[in-house]
Amino acid sequence: MATAAPTLPPPLVIIETMTPVPTPAATYTPSATPPPFTIWPYTVEGLRQHHYEGGKITILDELEANEIFTRYLIEYPSDGLRITGILQAPVAGKAPFPVIVMNHGFFSRSVYLSGDGTDRAAEFLNRRGYLTISSDYRSWGDSDLGYSLFYSGLVIDVVNLLNAIPSIPQADPDRIGMWGHSMGGGVTMRALVVDPAQNPGRIKAAVLYSTVSADDADVIERWGMGCFGNVYEGERLFGCNSSDVIPDTLSADLVRAYRETAADKEMLEKIAAYYNLNYIEVPIQIHYGASDGDFIGGTPPEWSRKLQVALQEAGKDVEIYSYEGERHSFVGDEWFAFMERTSWFFDKFVK
């Protein structure tokens, strides 16, 4: 006898309608003046035309095996760099498994360890039959050092990870979702507007959790335009609390173009996913804490609501959940409610 499909638990708060935040339209008309050549590769259009690698994932070590998952330390190539990360394969069920690519938020590079920021959610999804995989990104974990302007390097690393998924025997490359927390939400949004240029329909759905703004101007206004100068110590990065790292080794022309772009609203529209939502192909689910943004490391709730309104106005499939009393990382029952909604969303569109 068939069993009725379980229903999603009632939300703490579901925002079904809301007054639009006063913002520019979520699309733009390209200027007659092209962006500086040195910045073009880091724009949305530049990243859509980027040459991405088709490498393979190599397992470096088995880190843990239990009744729920087996965790592996992995590496894969990206733009000539060696990028490390974590793969967790479910123990129960039959391969190939649907895949969730998990994009972690910002951590100081001096304390970050592979799997930080995604491990708890990965285990939850492993229990539901998903294989999870996360990139450390360039300059995090044991990955090679590499600069990243406006998240571009991180996005390239994630797209190259997507390209390498077919090399995992337990993974189903035709069933892929994406999950991003904080900075990883920004990386996710950029990947959603970039990847369809070469791989239409590959990502089936995306979940954003306490995401940074998809409008880079908001991020720069809150945290500045990045770290300049000698931020390297030996072979590791220390003391730079920003995703964008602009080392002394970059050309003076590129550093100048980066500074000028970060201060130019029209140029930032060519960088930001927010102004390129026409490229979005997948349903998006957004979660945020109503008390997030109360400290400098938090992401203001207005950023999530701003994106939701823009996606609705662009005719995209989006739903949004607010959690009263929660800040940047949820705890207790609210975290479980968030992950239940996440898993049912992926069940609907990915599994």
N, C-alpha and C positions, 0 to 999 in steps of 0.2 A: 504494500500500500504506500503510495507516495506521501512523503512528509511535507507539510507546508513550509515554505521558505521563511526563516525567522525574519522579524522586522527590526529595523533600527530602533534603538531606545530613543525615547523623546529627548530632544535637545534641551540643553540648559537655556540657551537663547538661540533662535534662528532669526537672522535678519533677512526677511523676505523682500521688504521694500525699504528704501531709505532715501533721505534727501541728498541729492548729489552734492559732493564736496566741490566748491568752486575751483575748477581746474581747467586747463586748456583741453581742447578736444584730444582724443587719444590717437589721432592720426595727424600727419603733417604733410605739407607740400614741400618737396625737396627744393632747396635754394638753387638758384641759377649758378651760384658759386660753389664748386665742389670743395669738400673738406681738404685740409692739408694732406698731401700724399703720405706723410709719416703717420697720420692718425687714421687714415682710411681703413687699414686692416683691422682696427679695433671697433669700428662701427658695426651696426647690425648687418648692413649690406656687405661690408668687408668680411665679416665672419661667415656669412652665408656663402661666400665665394672661396673661403679658405680651403686648402687641401688637407683633408683629414686622413690619418693613417688607418690602415686595416690590420692592425697588429693582433697579437694573441695574448691571452692572460696566462701567466705562469704562476703556479703555486709555489711559494717559497717555504712555507712551514704550516703544519697543522697546529693551531694554537689551543683549541679546546674541542672536546667531543662530549656531548651529553645526550640525554634522551630526546632533546628538542632539535638541536642543530649541531653541525660541525663547522667550526670557524677556521678559516684559512687566512694567512697573510699572503697577499698576491702582489704581482707587479705587472705592468704593461707599458708599451711605448706611447709617447705623446709628444709630437713636435721634436723628436730627437732626444727627449728626456725620459728617464726611467721614473715612472710614477707608481707608488705603492698604494695599497688599500686593503680592504677586508671583504671577504666573501663568506656568507653564511648559508649553508645548504640544509634544508629540512631533513630530518631523519625519517619522519613518517611520510607516507605518500609515495607516489610513483613519478619518477622523472620522465620527461623534462618538466621542470617547474616554471610557472610564470615568474617574472623577474621584477623586482622593484629596485631601481637605482636610487641610492640615498645620498643626498648632498648635505654635508655637515655645515654648521654655522662657524662663526669666527672663534678661534682659540688663539691665544698667544702661542707662537711657534715654538717657544722654549719649553712649553709644558705639554703640548699636544701629543697624544699617542694615537696610533691607528685605531679607528673605530669610535673615538670620542665623539659624542654628539649624536650618534646614530645607533649605538649598540642596543639600547633598551627598546627602541621602536623596531629594530631589526628582529630581535627575539620575538616580539609580539607577532610580527608578520610571518616569521618562520613557523610559528604555531599554527598559522592559518594556511600553510602550504605554499608560501612564497619563498623563493630564493632571493636573498638580498645581497647587494654589492655596493660598496662605497669607495670612492676615490679619496685619497688623502689630499689631492691636488698638488701641484708643484710647490715646493718649498715647505710643505707640511709633512710630518712623519719622517719616513726615510726616503721620500722622493727627492729627486734632483732639484737643485735650486733653479728658479726661473722667474722672470718678472711677469707681472700681470697688470695690464692697464684696463681699468673699468671692468674688472672681472673677466676680461677676455681670455687670459691664460687658463683660468679655472674652467671656463666654458669649453675651451678647446680640449682640456683634459677629460671633461665629462663626455663630450661627443666622441672622443677617441675610445673612451671606455665602452660606450654604446656599440661602437664598431667592433670591439673585441669580444662582446658577449657570445657570438656564435662559436667561439673557441671553447666554451664551457660545456662539457657533455651533459651536465644536469640541467642546463638552462634552455628555455624555449624563447628564441629570439623574436618570435612572432607575438609574444605577450609580454610587453614591457610597460611598466608605469614608473613614475618619478615622484620623489618625496624630497622636500627641502625645508630645512629649519634656518631661520634668520638669514645670514649671508647666503646659505644654501638655497633659500627661497629665491633670492636674486639671481643666483646661478641657474636655478631651474627655469625661471621666467625667460632668461636670455637663451637657454637651450631650446625652449619651446618655440621661439621665433626664428632660431637659426637652423636647427636640425631638419625641418621640413624641406629646406632648399635642396637637400641631397637625399633625404630618406623620408619622404612623405608618408605619414601614417605609422611610423615606427613606434613613437611614444603614444600610448592609448589614453592615458589620464595622468593628472598631476595633483599632488596635495602640497599646499603651502602652509607652514606652521610658524607663526610669529615672524613672518617674512619682512625683510627690508623692503623699502619702496622699490617698485619697478621703474620709477623715475629717478635717474641718477642725481638730478639736481637736489632732491630731498636728502639723499644720503650724504652728498658733499656738504650741504648746509649744516647737517647735524654733526658730522664727524671729520670734515675737512677733506682735502683732495688726495691724501695719501702720505707716505713717508718718503722723504728725499734724502739723498746723501749716502754715506757709508753705513749701511744697516747690516752688513755682513760681519760675522765674527767666525773666523776659520771657515768651515764648510756649512755652518748652520746660520739661520736667521734669528736674531734676538732683538728685543726692545722696540719692535715696530708693531703697534696695535692697529694695523690697517690691513685690508685685503690687498690694496694696491701698494706695491713696493717699487720705487723708482731709484735703482742703485746708480752709483757714480759711473758705472761702466757703460750706461746708455749714452747715445750720442746727444750732444747739446741740442741739436735740432729736434730730436724726439722729446726730450724733456721740456723744451720750450713749447712744442705743440701740445703736449699733455697739459701743461699749466694753462695755456690759452683755451683749450677745449673745456677744461674743468670750470672755467670762469665764463663760458659762452653758452647761454641758454639754447640758442639755435643749434649749436654743434652738439650739445648734450641730447637733443631730440633725435639725432642720428645714432647716438650711442644707446639710448634707453629702450628697453622692451616696451615700456608704457606707450610709446609713440609708434609702435610697430605691431599692435595687437591684431592687425589684419592677417598676420601670418599664423596666428594661433589656430590649431586644428582640433584641440582636445578639450574635454571637460576639465574644469579646475575646481577644486575644493579648498577653501581658505579657512584657517583657524587662527584666532588671536585671543590674547588675554586682555580683558577690559582695563586692567591695571598695568599693562605693559607700557613702556615708555616713561615711567616715573623716574628712571635712573638713566645715566648717559649711555649705558650699554644696551638699553632696551629699544624696541622698535615701536614707535607710536601707533596706537590702534588706527589712527587716521590713515596710515599708509595702506593697511589692508582694506579699509572701506573705500578709499580712493580707487584702488585697483578693481574692486568688485563693481563699482559704479561704471568705470571705464569699460570693463569687459561686458557688462550688460548693455551698455550703449553701443558697443561694437557687435552686438548680436551673438555673443559667445555664451556657452553653457557654463554657468558658475553658480556655486552655492557658498555661503559664508556662515560661520558659527562664531559667536562671542561667548567667552567664559568669564563670568563675573568673579572678581577677586584674584584672577590668575595673572601672573606676570609673564616674563619671557619664556620660562620653561615651566610647564604645568606640573602639578603634583596631585597625588591622591586620586579620588574618584574622577576628577575632571580630566586627568591624563588618560584614564581608562576609557572615559566617554569619547574623548578625542580620537583615540586609537581604534575604538569600535567603529566610529563613523568612517575613519580612514580605511579600515579593512573592508567594510561593506561597499564603499565607493570603488575600491580596486576590484572587489569581487564582481561588481556590476560592469565595469568598463575594461578590465584587464583579464581577469581569470576566465 
